[in-house]
Amino acid sequence: MAEKVVRKKKVSAAKEPIAEKLVSKKESVKSDKYPTKCRAQSLVDVMSKFTVKQKKAIKEIGFGGLLKMNISVVPSGLTDLLVEAFDCDSLKVHVTETEEFVLSQYDVHDLFLLPVKGNNVVLTATGRGSHAEDTELKNKWRRKFNISTAQNIKLDLVTSWFKNNKGACGDEFKQMFVLYALSTFLAPTPNYSVDFRLLKAVDDVEKIKGFNWSKYVYEKVVEGVKGLKTGTVKCLCGCIVVLLLAYIHRFEFHGEVQPTDLPRY
């Protein structure tokens, strides 16, 4: 049975301590308690140079909601507060002792209009558990960039590919975009490299839109926050923007209801 989408009632931020941190002009101290690898500006810069045909190609695979994105800075102070307020067991953000909200895959869909139905994203095996076909798939992608079988594909190489293939809008462009969007922003990697686990998911371009990308991105946010709070990772490799915007769009700031048009940025 499909999960029901529940729209939460907005409440005034005037009495909310987390919201006060967001709107306060005096709050300007940057905190690195919970550093993040979410690189919104990198994705925005790449998309700003796309042609009409390239943007159409992105819409065809279900990632068109990202094209309107204008986020460039992630306020780390608010990030720290929301990470602290997030309960990894109940998946709720406790704003106050009496106010809370549940984060779900539908928040990701509302924010970026990524597919929210379909199959789970299939992943390529990495490390010693890799099958021969997975290893060959990774090496096939390495050959595209003329690097050795021991190297990762740095995201700078993908950026250069976009520059060197201006106007490209075919299958390879669609694959490159999904890998870049996920590895820089939606499910960022810690080492600024393409996430090899996603290679199988983009191998058949016709199937990309059939995966539940909203669920995948959501799970990476939860996984990243859990890792930070338990000390198993040093930086958040999930899209912290999901947590930030899901919070912002549930509240009024200075008496003004935030826009609810989709996608929400």
Number of C-alpha atoms within 10 A of each C-alpha: 3 5 7 7 10 9 9 11 9 14 16 15 20 15 10 14 12 18 20 15 15 19 13 9 8 8 12 12 9 11 13 12 14 19 15 21 20 26 23 21 17 16 25 19 13 15 19 13 14 19 14 10 13 20 19 14 20 22 17 14 20 20 23 18 19 22 17 15 19 14 13 13 11 16 15 19 18 19 22 16 19 20 22 15 16 23 17 15 8 9 13 15 21 17 18 12 6 6 10 14 16 16 20 20 21 22 24 29 24 20 23 24 20 26 22 22 15 12 14 15 19 14 15 19 19 14 7 6 9 12 13 9 12 19 17 13 16 21 17 13 16 17 11 10 13 11 13 11 14 8 10 17 21 14 20 13 13 18 17 10 16 19 14 10 10 13 15 18 18 13 15 12 19 23 20 17 23 20 24 24 22 21 27 26 23 31 27 28 21 18 13 16 20 24 24 20 16 20 22 18 21 23 14 11 15 11 12 23 21 18 22 19 27 25 24 18 23 25 17 19 25 25 15 23 27 19 17 21 17 9 10 10 15 16 20 27 28 29 28 28 23 24 23 17 15 23 21 18 21 19 21 17 18 10 11 10 15 15 11 12 9 13 19 20 21
